[in-house]
Amino acid sequence: MKFTTIKRWSLAVCVAASPLLYSSCNKMLDIKPTDQVDEEDIFQSVSTVNRAVLGVYAGWAPEYTLRIGAVLADECAIGPKNAGVNGDAQLLYRWSYTGFDPEIAAPWTNGYQVINRANRILAGLNKVPVQNEADSSVKQQLEGELLAIRAFEHFELYRIYASSYLSGGLAVPYITDADINNKPSRPSTADFMAKLQQDLDEALKDIGDGTDNTRMNKQALYALKARIALYSSNWSNALLFADKAVANATLATSDEFPAIWTDKSNAEVIFKLKRTNQSSIRPGDIWKNAGLGIIYFAPSQQLLQAYDDQTDIRATAYFDHDPSLEADGQLPDIITKYKGTDGAENRNDVKVFRVAEMYLIRAEAYAQSGNLAAATDQLNALRSARIKDYKAETFSSLQEIKTAIATERWKELAFEGHRFFDLKRWEKPVVRETETLTPNDIYYHIPIPQAEVLSNPNIKPNNSGW
């Protein structure tokens, strides 16, 4: 399918990067168009606008956040043949990165590109002629989707680059117009959240329930609001919106679950981003170079040992061994959660929201609200769906179940881009087998990319220690 886009942006190549990365360049927010499709072609009908919106979806790349959330934390180990100290994402893994590194710059660049594209379409929607009631309904839906995408991308940027998740922290610029000359400053968390909630509320007015889980719909919006409430420690809203997100959904069965990761089942997938042979980025590229056979990152032993590989369906759905890398009679452990679909290695739809996450959000929200029984029910329900012959566990204290929920998030959501950010919101260290990263360390706090700092005097101060 050929996607129509409103503008095409050109980023000068500044730093050599793997196929997964954008280059790090100056003026990341000041992305100037180099050519343009005439507005009358884009906004001449609801149909042409819809194609433009599909182009926004195509450029949306949560893989960058996924990589930081996993590699910076305790889910991975350096893989075989990820050669040299400057191998792919090694500086990120080794906690020795800088604000110049492409792994740090890529989420910022991609996030604000997608936001800019959404803003440009939103700015021109009033020009689109409406021929009938059906056109009006579709136009309203497209507006809701764009607002939802804009909200999601801002929250992803917040998760990565906020100075902290506390109310007194500094967030990231919230951009709601297409002015390419803006030099925005960093708002407070309170101001950022107010704009975020405004977009979400407006999107909910416009957007429908929908049956296509590759387009933003009400269930995906509810899931996003539940996730935001979790990060804001708003336990009542976390429960409210997690309930709404899964009102008509169930957890995958043990037969369905492995098929989620080969894209042969949509069981419990609330929203995903489609990846095709034409996609320039694929989640499996984070872990393996399919062309060269290089394993960039293997699963950490401490994560592997958290599963019972005889009874837990996740152990076989997420991991395997690679016979092509056998050494001294040993078969290296590899991550196969995104190994590919129908022979297309590394190509896998990106699962953005799943029912399982909503169960874990409810479990944590109940535990934080002091409801031990309800938290236990949520945790046991998830485990029963994943572990053969599981016997429901009981917990003697709220602290005990909070620890169990944290471990279950690690196991269930592994390599989905949550682990580091979970540790950050809990203010817990990253503990690997031989090293620890504490909240007092500079590398615990991801910096605003240095290119943005140099080009935008209003973006300061940078995050702790940078």
PyMOL commands that set and color helices and strands:
alter all, ss='L'
color gray80, all
select helices_A, chain A and resi 39-42+46-59+63-71+90-93+102-127+133-161+189-206+218-231+235-245+257-260+283-286+301-304+313-318+323-325+355-368+372-386+398-412+419-426+442-444+450-455
alter helices_A, ss='H'
color red, helices_A
select strands_A, chain A and resi 7-9+33-36+76-78+269-273+288-289+294-295+297-299+319-321+333-335+340-341+344-345+350-354+430-431+436-437
alter strands_A, ss='S'
color yellow, strands_A
deselect
rebuild
show_as cartoon
